[in-house]
Amino acid sequence: VSLGYDRVRFLAPVFIGDTVTLTYTIAEIDPQKRRSVAEINAVNQHGTLVGVARHLLAWVDNMG
């Protein structure tokens, strides 16, 4: 379950017609708290980092 986003930063402008590629990497796992944190990087077609964020996740048990 998504707990939300943290440290969202827009580092450079993005224009109509730009191609933006996102990289989503699991950066931290805490099995005791049943949570994880992912790092998100957004890069335009020129290789410029245009945005970053952290995605906070809570694990749920859907087995019963």
Beta strands, then each sheet from edge to edge (+ up, - down):
strand 1: 2-10
strand 2: 20-30
strand 3: 35-44
strand 4: 49-58
sheet 1: 1+ 4- 3+ 2-
end
